[in-house]
Amino acid sequence: MAAAVIAAAGCGAPAARQDAAAAAGAAFEAAVAADDHVRACGLLAPQTRKQLEQDEQKACPAAFASQELPRTRGIQGVEAYGRQAMVRMTGDTLFLSLFTGGWKVVAAGCTPRPDQPYDCLIKGA
């Protein structure tokens, strides 16, 4: 049953993908706001988690604790294209990818830069 729901959220109508990505983004931001580093790490994409641990030379929860991610105030917009999504919030932008287990954060603490890619505090290699 759960696999069917995930499949529908990932491959279904654009609105379903956007809703699922928004929910994953909101869950990540709630974990950040609650200083729940274990939960936040569980919502990171595998390569992003690995890169964070490598950069900080600590296990993910300890590495995550040293990050200064912005606090957010609600979702402003969601764009989902296939297996990729961008969730814009007041104060932060998240980039997500769809994995077998659902949407995972591949980059967080992202700010736009004119004519350049976003600058992100946490990102995979």
HUTA-V525060 format. One line per field, one symbol per residue. ss: DSSP state (@ for helix, = for strand, . for the rest). phi: phi as a letter, one per 40 degrees, with the letter a starting at -180 (. if undefined). burial: # if it has 24 or more other ideal C-beta (glycine too) atoms within 12 Angstrom, else .. A space follows every 50 residues. Layout:
BEGIN
ss->???
phi->???
burial->???
END
This chain:
BEGIN
ss->.@@@@@@@@@@..@@@@@@@@@@@@@@@@@@@@...@@@@@@.=.@@@@@ @@@@@@...@@@@@@.........=======..======..========. .============..========..
phi->.cccccccccbcddccccccccccccccccccccfccccdcccccdcccc ccccccfacddccccccbcccbbgccabbbbgbbabbcbchabbbbbcbd chcbccaagcbcbdfacdbbcbacc
burial->.....#..##......#############.##....#..##.###..##. ###......#..##..#.#..#..#..#.#...######..########. .#########.........#####.
END
